[in-house]
């Protein structure tokens, strides 16, 4: 079995997709206005990818080191029920989530971009780094996206997982696309 085949097999097993926020769901920038209100920009394509993943039976969660009201709003908009903010130790937090939802590390993918994500990326079934992640994170990941954080990297990872499962073509066909 080639390294590519092994990765595809692992991608097909994923049931739970966990995501960092800053640098993954966003480009990593944080904007504060004069009233001290924080804003973030999220990719609509990533959002649709998350919805398609959920419609295909996948679970999604957020695990982030920072806390932000706008993250809670975005998670609610996308129907993401697993949201952990202000997390100091992501590995312990993910272990707790897995126990809570009855999933294993091997059934879990985590998308990250920076050093706090290293432990989870190294331990889960498929560790994913966005294209502009820290070099150490890219080196530890089983998959590095072509797209940067906040610019479609999550959607790219979801398409890879759904393709590995054999479900992406059906989604495209339902949306009016042609079959290969």
Secondary structure, 3 states (H helix, E strand, C coil): CCHHHHHHHHHHHCCEEEECCCCCCCCCCCEECCCCCEECCCCHHHHHHHHHHHHCCCEEEEECCCCCHHHHHHHHHHCCCEEECCCCCHHHHHHHHHHHHCCCHHHEEEEECCHHHHHHHHHCCEEEECCCCCHHHHHHCCEECCCCCCCCHHHHHHHHHHHHHCCHHHHHHHCCCCCC
